[in-house]
Amino acid sequence: MKSLAELAAIKDRMKQNATMREDGDNATRIVVGMATCGIAAGARGIINAVTTELAKRDLEHVTVAQTGCIGMCRLEPIMDVIVPGQEKVTYVHLTPEKVAKIISDHVVNGNVVAEYTIGAYENE
Amino acid sequence: MMDELSLNILDIAQNSISAEASEIEIYINEDYISDRIIICVKDNGKGMSEDFLKTVEDPFITTRTTRKIGLGISFLKEAAEITGGSMEIISELGAGTTITAVFVLSHIDRQPIGNLTETIITLVTLNPGINFIFRYRVNEEEFIFSTKEVKEQIGDDTPLDSPSIVVFLTEYVNEHILNLTGGAS
């Protein structure tokens, strides 16, 4: 079975890859709603999908944080992607599959996935 | 309504986070001899006054500005009572809060434990500054996971919430829980 002692090797590998997160202003931030409404709608699986995708792509510089209820419970799970120097993008009604697309298209390649945004939802 | 006990745990722990706890202990005891599951979430947060504590189980009495409590407590209470169990809150202003829920294990309406690994890892990832102690006991066997121990291994310069660390911890916790439960939950 796995032991916490294995963490030392992982830490060394991370240092070699030198992909440690950048400080403050340069880091992309992902914020997920984790109030009762978010959790009941599936936010936990969204967090899991985000970290899995980030690890898969070696995106060690992206930070993931949580927020409370923003009053749009019917649109949960909700996640904001905040790229420094750009306007915040709010994605709604998320699924792990949508998260994978958002990470690759938006976070990696800089293309907002318009169809999953709150703007697209409101125009329906 | 949450459909897994582990989702209730995640939600209850959010109250501890809102109460600015620096240490949160989550204890689950699944005991087939007494036919009970006990879930206990204990924090060292700011606690609740006696007056507030009296109203806390009522979902419609929530001080929205401080937002300590909402539907979460009611969901957990309902989930426990429907099995013939109960829920108790002990809290002291400035000292912390302990919430204990007891479930009748074999009751048909008892929610499954669900994905505990995902609950633990979500809490740890989103709150790397909080010390989490997670204890899961099934009959006589126990698995203890403490983020303090993880931090001792990785040191100060590696963030606990780095994706590579999180992925390892997910596998680590999952493996130990499966070993404890024999793959079933």
Interface residues (C-beta under 8 A of the other chain):
Chain A: M1 K2 S3 L4 A5 E6 L7 A8 I10 K11 R13 M14 R21 V32 M34 A35 T36 I39 A40 R44 G45 I47 N48 T51 T52 L54 A55 D58 L59 E60 V62 T63 V64 A65 Q66 G68 C69
Chain B: M1 M2 L7 L10 D11 Q14 S18 R67 G70 L71 G72 F75 N115 E118 T119 I121 T122 T125 L126 N127 E149 V150 Q153 I154 G155 T158 P159 D161 S162 P163 S164 I165 V166 V167 F168 T170 E171 Y172 E175 H176 N179
